[in-house]
Structure formats: structure tokens, C-alpha cells
Amino acid sequence: MTDREQLEAHLQAHLEFFRELGVEGVSRDPVWRRRAGDVAADVGAAGATAPAGAEADAAEASEPAAGASPPAGPAPPADVPPPAGSAPPADVPPPAGPASAAGVPASSEMAPPSADVVPPLASGAVALSMFDRVEAPADGSPPERLAQVREQLGPCTRCKLHSGRTTLVFGVGNPDADLMFVGEAPGRDEDREGIPFVGRAGQLLTRIIEAIDLRRDDVYIANVIKCRPPDNRNPEPDEVQTCEPYLFAQIDCIRPRVIVALGSFAARTLLRDERTSITRVRGKVFAFRGAQLIPTFHPAFLLRSPDRKREVWEDMKLVRSLLRAG
Ligand code: SF4
């Protein structure tokens, strides 16, 4: 490793440490040197998104696109939550308070956190997309409505990502699901198979779902972006603006009660806040399109940072309690 590479590694480690401490606005981007208020004022004045990197989340700066292949090598056992019906791993604390017969916390975790639900918009929120006119069909069953949205999307060429894709990855799962997961974009495996979350990160997501006593077929899984960005780069604003209305239409067809945003990109997109940090919003409940939205870490991030599994487990217990509270 050269001196420069060592310096880069040290710098990245410092940035991640600051982020985990909750220190805001630490970034290598020159924008960081400006006050947050200045950036927000710019955004408000222009009605556009905050400059890229205005608040880089070091914990996710290296997070690959949804389903992107993680580094080679077997996943350590500690990477995955417990299978359905089993106790959490030894390093995962048991649910707080007395457990019910079903093994679900019977304390305040069971109550819908209505008092904690916060509005989705925050300073720095992006303007609504000019393409946000895709409406979910009003008639028909959820599968029928979802099929109409897929038909409306067609062999989409609406943004530049179409030229590099192998397969358009629309979504998979139960069209009548109470729980929906939203990731970022297809990775290599997803692009090849046309199904979201099928790589190692997808396998971990399946285990996470099973950890709250559901099967993968019970939920619906989709991404903000339907086509793989080249080299798993982050989707660009114009691509998000073009594609996200179809995600919103999917949500409106399915009408899930709970949505889990996987990773900072999905959270920022759904919360309309490009400056938010996943470490700040994870585990909180936001009102979103008639559902309760809970951001949490992306499974691909967990594969590289298994020590964050504990937080995801806490978030998923909250998801489970919301679902069971009816
Ligand atoms: S990413 Fe979305 S908008 Fe772009 S081509 Fe694919 S389906 Fe169409």
C-alpha cells in the first residue's frame, strides 16, 4: 500500500468514526466547509437537490447498490439474524420487557409508535419529480393493479440506464403484502436474474425477513431504480426522478402497512431528504404514502459491518410489533 493509499484509508476510517458518533456534515467534499444553512438556503432557492456529498454518510459511502455482490469470501455466521422462531444470536439482546406467548415483546414495543411518527419532509428535501404523474390503477385487486403498472412501465427506455441493463428488475413478492422492502437498485446478480435481492445481500435479507417470522414470499421487495447502474455506481438524480414514480405506483397498488427502506439511498429518496444520514433516521417511524416507513441499514452494508446487525435486529423488532399491532 502506498503512502497515499494509507492516508486515504486513515481518512476514510476517521470519516466513518465521526459519522458513527453522529457528527454531521463531515465530508471530503468542499461543500462541507460551508454551513448547513447555506446549503439548505441554496436548495430552497433553487428548488433542487442538495449538492452531492453535502452530507456524505461514511458508513454508506462504500455501500454497493442493492443486491450488488459483496466482497468475496464466506459470510461469517454472525452476519445473519436468527431463523424464524429461534432465539436471536448470542450477541443480539433479547426483546425488552416481558414476552408474549408468541415471543413478541408485550411492552411498549407492541404499541404503534404513533407519538414517534415523524413527518417525512425535512430541510433539504428535494422537489417532487416532474414525472411523478404515474398513478396506481384505482380498480382491480392488488395483483391486477400491480400488473397494470408493470405493463405501463413496459420495456422502459425512459432513462439512460436502459442501455446497460440485461433485465429490468420490477419487483417480487406478494402484491397484497403488509410489509414491503425498498432497496436502491439492481446489482449484477439481480440484473442477470431479473429479481431483486438474489445475491449474498439478498440471502441475508431473506434471513432478516424470516427472523420476524415471515417468509420472503409474504413480503414485497422492490428497488427505487429498476435497471442496474453501470459498475454499481449510485443512481443519478435524473434517473431517480424518472424511475421513482413507478416505485410509488407499486406502493400505492400494494398499500403495505409498513415499508422498510434499506440503506441511505432508499431512505433519502423516500424521505425526500438528500442530506439525511441513515445512522440518524434508522429505527424511526415516518409517515409515508399511507404506510409507516422505517429506514434501516442495507444488507450489503451488514455483510461488511456485522457489528451493525444488532441495530437492524432492533429495527426489525419494531417492524414486527407494528405489523402485529394491526
Ligand atoms: S431505470 Fe427505470 S426509468 Fe430508467 S430505463 Fe430502467 S425502468 Fe426505465
Boltz pocket constraint, residues with backbone or C-beta under 6 A from the ligand:
constraints:
  - pocket:
      binder: B
      contacts: [[A, 153], [A, 156], [A, 157], [A, 158], [A, 159], [A, 160], [A, 161], [A, 162], [A, 168], [A, 224], [A, 225], [A, 226], [A, 227], [A, 239], [A, 242], [A, 243]]
      max_distance: 6.0
